[in-house]
Amino acid sequence: MLRLILLTDKTNEIGKLLLTCSPQNEASNKTIISNGGKLTQTIFVEMVQEERNHYWIDLSENKKINVERYNPEWKNWFESLQSTAWAVVKPWALSIEHVGSTAIEGLSAKPIIDIDIVVENIKALGPTISALESIGYLHRGNLGIEGRERRFVPQPQLTSTICMFA
């Protein structure tokens, strides 16, 4: 059943899937691991007074990479995203920069607009994260790189990635 759900999710292009189960449920733990689940943490759930293992399955690992010829619209898409983000992060941000391959005129690239938001210090990350969440960005954490926070938001015909550095 889990395999069928994962195939359905891949068709719908969901990036990551969170699964939880009891650490004592050996069969569920094995099934999740055999389907690509990576244990990220075990937490105690107050409401049910039990521990739960949290597994993430990254469905994007098997997705086809789409590289397109340079598109002059990428600059306009960035400017639109920058304007929207700046309206909510300007109290904490020093700048918003278009980075990555879509920022280089003439270069073929994945149609993903990469954006860096530079903040003055680590204390500015929390309010900046909250501000971005208020306009629909999803927080992905630092993905193993301290001092960086990462978010993403899918949009029709466009995906953007925002990294924040303190």
HELIX and SHEET records of a PDB file:
HELIX    1   1 LEU A    2  THR A   11  1                                  10    
HELIX    2   2 GLU A   26  SER A   34  1                                   9    
HELIX    3   3 LEU A   59  ASN A   62  5                                   4    
HELIX    4   4 GLU A   73  VAL A   89  1                                  17    
HELIX    5   5 SER A  101  ALA A  103  5                                   3    
HELIX    6   6 ILE A  122  ALA A  124  5                                   3    
HELIX    7   7 LEU A  125  GLU A  133  1                                   9    
SHEET    1   A 3 LYS A  16  CYS A  21  0                                        
SHEET    2   A 3 GLU A  50  ASP A  58 -1                                        
SHEET    3   A 3 LYS A  38  VAL A  45 -1                                        
SHEET    1   B 5 ALA A  93  VAL A  99  0                                        
SHEET    2   B 5 ILE A 112  VAL A 119 -1                                        
SHEET    3   B 5 LEU A 158  PHE A 165  1                                        
SHEET    4   B 5 ARG A 148  GLN A 155 -1                                        
SHEET    5   B 5 LEU A 138  GLY A 141 -1                                        
END                                                                             
